[in-house]
Amino acid sequence: MHDLLNAQLWTFKYRYWPNNKSRMYVLENTGDYVRTHNLRVGDFIMIYKDDDKNRFVLNLSSWLLSILVILARSR
């Protein structure tokens, strides 16, 4: 997956398996990405497919950044 912030290429492993009447989903090998971007509880990453370039792309959102954007819009 291509990182929008620093153009780095990351390799994650996506797995799922049945669990009772639902499924468990796991995205593995994310530790280096989390440490590189200093992610904390409440932050999230967005993964989407860029059909024009036929690749998957990563972007992140920090809870602090989200609050700053909301405050800026409210002024």
NUVEX-204752 format. One record per residue: x, y, z of N, C-alpha, C, O in turn; residue number from 1; residue in three letters. Coordinates in Angstrom, 2 decimals, padded with zeros to 5 digits. Layout:
BEGIN
     n_c1     n_c2     n_c3    ca_c1    ca_c2    ca_c3     c_c1     c_c2     c_c3     o_c1     o_c2     o_c3  pos  code
        X        Y        Z        X        Y        Z        X        Y        Z        X        Y        Z  NUM   ALA
...
This chain:
BEGIN
     n_c1     n_c2     n_c3    ca_c1    ca_c2    ca_c3     c_c1     c_c2     c_c3     o_c1     o_c2     o_c3  pos  code
   000.84  -001.18   000.00   000.00   000.00   000.00   000.88   001.23   000.00   001.93   001.26   000.65    1   MET
   000.47   002.24  -000.73   001.23   003.48  -000.87   000.79   004.49   000.19  -000.40   004.76   000.35    2   HIS
   001.76   005.05   000.89   001.51   006.02   001.95   001.42   007.41   001.33   002.36   007.86   000.68    3   ASP
   000.30   008.09   001.52   000.12   009.43   000.96   001.01   010.47   001.61   001.33   011.48   000.99    4   LEU
   001.42   010.24   002.86   002.21   011.26   003.57   003.67   011.28   003.18   004.29   012.34   003.11    5   LEU
   004.24   010.11   002.91   005.68   010.09   002.62   006.05   009.22   001.42   007.23   008.92   001.21    6   ASN
   005.08   008.80   000.65   005.29   008.01  -000.58   005.99   006.68  -000.31   006.53   006.07  -001.24    7   ALA
   005.99   006.21   000.93   006.59   004.92   001.26   005.62   003.80   000.90   004.40   003.99   000.94    8   GLN
   006.16   002.66   000.55   005.36   001.48   000.25   005.33   000.58   001.49   006.38   000.23   002.02    9   LEU
   004.13   000.21   001.94   003.96  -000.64   003.12   003.32  -001.95   002.69   002.49  -001.98   001.77   10   TRP
   003.70  -003.03   003.35   003.11  -004.34   003.08   002.41  -004.83   004.33   003.05  -005.09   005.35   11   THR
   001.10  -004.97   004.25   000.29  -005.48   005.34  -000.32  -006.81   004.92  -000.35  -007.15   003.74   12   PHE
  -000.79  -007.54   005.90  -001.45  -008.81   005.63  -002.87  -008.73   006.17  -003.08  -008.48   007.36   13   LYS
  -003.85  -008.93   005.30  -005.26  -008.87   005.66  -005.76  -010.31   005.78  -005.63  -011.11   004.86   14   TYR
  -006.34  -010.63   006.95  -006.86  -011.97   007.18  -008.25  -011.89   007.80  -008.60  -010.92   008.48   15   ARG
  -009.03  -012.92   007.55  -010.32  -013.05   008.24  -010.64  -014.53   008.40  -010.14  -015.38   007.65   16   TYR
  -011.47  -014.83   009.38  -011.88  -016.20   009.62  -013.24  -016.18   010.31  -013.60  -015.20   010.96   17   TRP
  -014.00  -017.29   010.16  -015.31  -017.37   010.82  -015.17  -017.40   012.33  -014.24  -018.01   012.87   18   PRO
  -016.10  -016.73   013.01  -016.13  -016.71   014.46  -017.59  -016.74   014.88  -018.29  -015.73   014.80   19   ASN
  -018.05  -017.89   015.32  -019.47  -018.10   015.63  -020.29  -017.77   014.40  -020.15  -018.44   013.37   20   ASN
  -021.16  -016.76   014.46  -022.00  -016.42   013.30  -021.51  -015.17   012.59  -022.25  -014.57   011.81   21   LYS
  -020.28  -014.76   012.84  -019.72  -013.58   012.19  -018.31  -013.90   011.71  -017.92  -015.07   011.66   22   SER
  -017.56  -012.89   011.37  -016.16  -013.07   010.96  -015.27  -012.14   011.75  -015.68  -011.05   012.16   23   ARG
  -014.05  -012.57   011.96  -013.02  -011.73   012.58  -012.13  -011.22   011.47  -011.71  -011.99   010.60   24   MET
  -011.83  -009.92   011.48  -010.96  -009.30   010.47  -009.73  -008.73   011.15  -009.84  -008.07   012.19   25   TYR
  -008.56  -008.96   010.57  -007.30  -008.49   011.15  -006.42  -007.94   010.03  -006.28  -008.55   008.97   26   VAL
  -005.82  -006.79   010.30  -004.81  -006.22   009.41  -003.48  -006.33   010.15  -003.26  -005.63   011.14   27   LEU
  -002.59  -007.21   009.67  -001.34  -007.50   010.38  -000.17  -006.72   009.79  -000.26  -006.15   008.70   28   GLU
   000.93  -006.72   010.54   002.18  -006.06   010.15   002.04  -004.55   010.07   002.64  -003.91   009.20   29   ASN
   001.25  -003.97   010.95   001.02  -002.53   010.95   001.88  -001.78   011.97   001.86  -000.55   012.01   30   THR
   002.64  -002.51   012.79   003.40  -001.90   013.87   004.37  -000.81   013.42   004.42   000.26   014.03   31   GLY
   005.13  -001.07   012.37   006.08  -000.06   011.87   005.36   001.18   011.36   005.82   002.30   011.56   32   ASP
   004.22   000.97   010.70   003.43   002.10   010.20   002.94   002.96   011.37   003.01   004.18   011.33   33   TYR
   002.43   002.29   012.41   001.91   002.99   013.59   003.03   003.79   014.26   002.83   004.94   014.64   34   VAL
   004.20   003.17   014.42   005.33   003.86   015.06   005.85   005.01   014.19   006.17   006.08   014.71   35   ARG
   005.95   004.80   012.90   006.46   005.83   011.98   005.61   007.09   012.05   006.12   008.21   012.02   36   THR
   004.29   006.91   012.12   003.36   008.04   012.13   002.92   008.44   013.53   002.07   009.32   013.69   37   HIS
   003.49   007.80   014.55   003.20   008.13   015.94   001.70   008.10   016.22   001.16   009.01   016.87   38   ASN
   001.03   007.06   015.74  -000.41   006.95   015.95  -000.72   006.58   017.39   000.05   005.88   018.04   39   LEU
  -001.83   007.06   017.87  -002.28   006.83   019.24  -003.73   006.33   019.22  -004.37   006.29   018.17   40   ARG
  -004.23   005.95   020.38  -005.61   005.52   020.51  -006.52   006.64   020.02  -006.34   007.80   020.40   41   VAL
  -007.48   006.31   019.19  -008.40   007.30   018.62  -008.03   007.71   017.22  -008.87   008.26   016.50   42   GLY
  -006.79   007.46   016.80  -006.39   007.73   015.42  -006.87   006.58   014.55  -007.14   005.48   015.04   43   ASP
  -006.97   006.82   013.27  -007.36   005.73   012.37  -006.69   005.91   011.02  -006.26   007.00   010.65   44   PHE
  -006.60   004.79   010.31  -006.05   004.84   008.97  -007.18   004.54   007.98  -008.12   003.81   008.29   45   ILE
  -007.06   005.11   006.81  -008.02   004.87   005.74  -007.28   004.16   004.62  -006.19   004.58   004.21   46   MET
  -007.86   003.10   004.13  -007.29   002.35   003.02  -008.32   002.37   001.89  -009.48   002.04   002.09   47   ILE
  -007.86   002.76   000.71  -008.77   002.73  -000.42  -008.01   002.39  -001.69  -006.79   002.49  -001.74   48   TYR
  -008.75   001.98  -002.69  -008.13   001.61  -003.95  -008.18   002.79  -004.92  -009.24   003.36  -005.16   49   LYS
  -007.03   003.14  -005.45  -006.92   004.17  -006.47  -007.02   003.46  -007.82  -006.04   002.91  -008.32   50   ASP
  -008.21   003.47  -008.39  -008.44   002.75  -009.64  -007.63   003.32  -010.81  -007.24   002.58  -011.71   51   ASP
  -007.39   004.63  -010.78  -006.62   005.24  -011.87  -005.20   004.70  -011.94  -004.65   004.52  -013.03   52   ASP
  -004.59   004.46  -010.77  -003.20   003.98  -010.73  -003.12   002.50  -010.36  -002.02   001.95  -010.23   53   LYS
  -004.28   001.85  -010.18  -004.36   000.44  -009.85  -003.48   000.08  -008.64  -002.61  -000.79  -008.72   54   ASN
  -003.72   000.78  -007.53  -002.97   000.53  -006.31  -003.83   000.84  -005.11  -004.85   001.54  -005.21   55   ARG
  -003.41   000.31  -003.95  -004.08   000.64  -002.70  -003.31   001.77  -002.02  -002.08   001.82  -002.08   56   PHE
  -004.04   002.67  -001.38  -003.46   003.88  -000.80  -003.83   003.96   000.67  -004.95   003.62   001.06   57   VAL
  -002.88   004.43   001.47  -003.08   004.64   002.91  -003.08   006.12   003.22  -002.27   006.87   002.68   58   LEU
  -003.97   006.53   004.07  -003.97   007.87   004.62  -004.33   007.73   006.09  -004.96   006.75   006.48   59   ASN
  -003.94   008.67   006.90  -004.25   008.57   008.32  -004.96   009.82   008.78  -004.91   010.87   008.14   60   LEU
  -005.62   009.68   009.91  -006.28   010.81   010.53  -006.04   010.75   012.02  -006.35   009.75   012.67   61   SER
  -005.49   011.78   012.54  -005.24   011.88   013.97  -006.45   012.51   014.65  -007.07   013.41   014.09   62   SER
  -006.78   012.05   015.83  -007.91   012.64   016.54  -007.65   014.12   016.79  -008.58   014.92   016.76   63   TRP
  -006.39   014.50   017.05  -006.06   015.90   017.28  -006.26   016.72   016.01  -006.81   017.82   016.05   64   LEU
  -005.81   016.18   014.88  -006.01   016.87   013.61  -007.49   017.05   013.32  -007.92   018.10   012.85   65   LEU
  -008.28   016.02   013.60  -009.73   016.10   013.38  -010.35   017.21   014.22  -011.21   017.95   013.73   66   SER
  -009.95   017.33   015.48  -010.48   018.37   016.36  -010.09   019.75   015.84  -010.91   020.67   015.84   67   ILE
  -008.84   019.90   015.40  -008.39   021.19   014.87  -009.18   021.60   013.63  -009.52   022.77   013.46   68   LEU
  -009.46   020.63   012.77  -010.25   020.92   011.57  -011.66   021.35   011.96  -012.19   022.31   011.39   69   VAL
  -012.28   020.67   012.91  -013.62   021.03   013.36  -013.63   022.42   013.97  -014.54   023.21   013.70   70   ILE
  -012.63   022.74   014.80  -012.55   024.07   015.41  -012.35   025.16   014.36  -012.94   026.23   014.45   71   LEU
  -011.52   024.89   013.37  -011.27   025.87   012.32  -012.54   026.14   011.51  -012.80   027.28   011.11   72   ALA
  -013.32   025.12   011.28  -014.56   025.28   010.49  -015.64   026.01   011.28  -016.51   026.66   010.69   73   ARG
  -015.59   025.93   012.60  -016.63   026.54   013.43  -016.42   028.04   013.62  -017.30   028.72   014.15   74   SER
  -015.27   028.56   013.20  -014.99   029.99   013.37  -015.60   030.83   012.29  -015.44   032.06   012.29   75   ARG
